[in-house]
Amino acid sequence: MIVELLAHRAHAAAVDDDIPVHVARMRATKKALENGCKEVLWLDAHEHKYVEEVGTSNAFFMIGDEIITAPGSPGPRRRRG
């Protein structure tokens, strides 16, 4: 996974006012793949410190013994069998 520091998932102006949002997403995905990563972790457009989204995957974080998921998320799941 790569953290995108220049573009924002829903705010392409952080890169260039003339670049549509979907182009910024495609560039970030291409950069991730070129660096051996399959996903892009997007930070918030205002403070650049809060996780906003992780590409096409569901993400969760473990801090100590607590599992943190997005609001409304069913949380991490395990495969059975």
ZIGI-V667278 format. One record per pair of residues at least 6 apart in sequence whose C-alpha atoms are under 6 Angstrom apart, sorted by sequence separation. I is the first residue (numbers start at 1). GAP is how many residues later the second one is. D is the distance in whole Angstrom. If there is no record, write none. Layout:
BEGIN
I_GAP_D / I_GAP_D
END
This chain:
BEGIN
44_6_5 / 61_6_6 / 69_6_6 / 7_7_6 / 43_7_5 / 61_7_5 / 7_8_5 / 43_8_5 / 44_8_5 / 60_8_6 / 12_9_5 / 43_9_5 / 60_9_5 / 42_10_6 / 42_11_5 / 42_12_6 / 41_13_4 / 40_14_6 / 40_15_5 / 39_16_5 / 2_30_6 / 1_36_5 / 1_37_6 / 3_37_6 / 8_37_6 / 1_38_5 / 2_38_5 / 3_38_5 / 4_38_6 / 1_39_6 / 2_39_6
END
